[in-house]
Amino acid sequence: MIGIDELDVKGRRVFVRADLNVPLDGETITDDGRIRASVPTIRKLIERGAKVVVAAHLGRPKGSVTPKYSLAPVSRRLAELLGEDVAFATDVVGESAQSVVAGLQDGQVALLENLRFEPGEESKDDAVRGEFADKLAALAELYVGDGFGAVHRKHASVYDLPKRLPHAAGDLVLAEVEVLRKLTEDTARPYVVVLGGAKVSDKLGVIANLLSKVDRLLIGGGMAYTFLKSQGHEVGKSLLQEDQIDQVKGFLDEAASRGVELVLPVDVLAATEFGADAPYEVVDATAIPADREGLDIGPRTRELFASKLADAQTVFWNGPMGVFEFDAFSGGTRAVAEALVSSKAFTVVGGGDSAAAVRRLGLPEDGFSHISTGGGASLEYLEGKTLPGLAALEE
């Protein structure tokens, strides 16, 4: 992939596929991390005299105009962060988009409305996607792929559009790929991976691939209960994927045969119900009462996980250790994050809920070597999959 420094952008319309998929409460952005991560590439293009046409998706409107998924609030926040006016098109490829783009002067920025308002963006039909990509291509002369959080999607703006225009990778995408290569090629050891989150099924591919690469694998979050159940332990009403038990048993066997240390919780916070103020008690992870559900790793597990991270030289963390949105059940996620902040290892937070947790808990972002903007994309890269958006930029 070439970078934007190799493009002659002055006076030219540059289409920037960004990732601005931020959480909203009404029209209030609750975490602007992805917008902030997109600013350096956009600013560099502005400073070099480009006419910048930014495009992104928000939520899952499924090909129809859905006001609650409008990028209007994002446009306002992007303008604040850039310190520049951002012209907002109220459609994607229609009259508003064409007019706004035509009016751009050198060094100015426009943001198109949500790409996913158009059915062609996510279509499984190559011809339908291609037709939409042709309309997007008509808006610009150059393409910059900088939406790392979307590069694992075979979508028109990610995969088809760069085939139609001279293209380059934005600085954010280049930085993300450089970090992920450090996790897959010639990695400093001990290499420890911490996985959490709700469902083990979301992590099957990455676990299967990482078992041949890591020295230690720590499992927390809701997915841990399927591991505990596979060992024959009672997990009460905790989140459980019965259909994954055989697969998980296979992982445990493979880890043992490869000499990979697979570490599970030894205690949990077991609540009587799911809720921010739910009564709970600390119980052994191997004996969760039948009427309770685990909502966070317990204090002994927090110490155990911290000790297993202490000698690491490389750490990848994806997925919270508990329901971190509730203060009472955020301690496990905080303990892991703080262990990484105090570590001398190369530490990577794998996007998604983990990145959101870091910001929600008020931890210093510069305390980690890298916080990814793409949870799903990071995991698929670590699974060894070809990511459509990266493949298109490499052509």
Secondary structure, DSSP 8 states (H G I E B T S, - for coil): --BGGGS--TTSEEEEE------EETTEES--HHHHHHHHHHHHHHHTT-EEEEE---S--TTS--GGG-SHHHHHHHHHHHTS-EEE-SSSSSHHHHHHHHT--TT-EEE-S-GGGSTTTT-S-HHHHHHHHHHHHTT-SEEEE--GGGTTS--IIIIIGGGTS-EEE-HHHHHHHHHHHHHHSS--SSEEEEE-SS-GGGGHHHHHHHTTT-SEEEE-STTHHHHHHHTT-B-TTS---GGGHHHHHHHHHHHHHHT-EEE--SEEEEESSSSTT--EEEEETTB--TT-EEEEE-HHHHHHHHHHHTT-SEEEEES-SS-TTSGGG-HHHHHHHHHHHT--SEEEE-SHHHHHHHHHTT--GGGSSEE-S-HHHHHHHHTT---HHHHHHH-
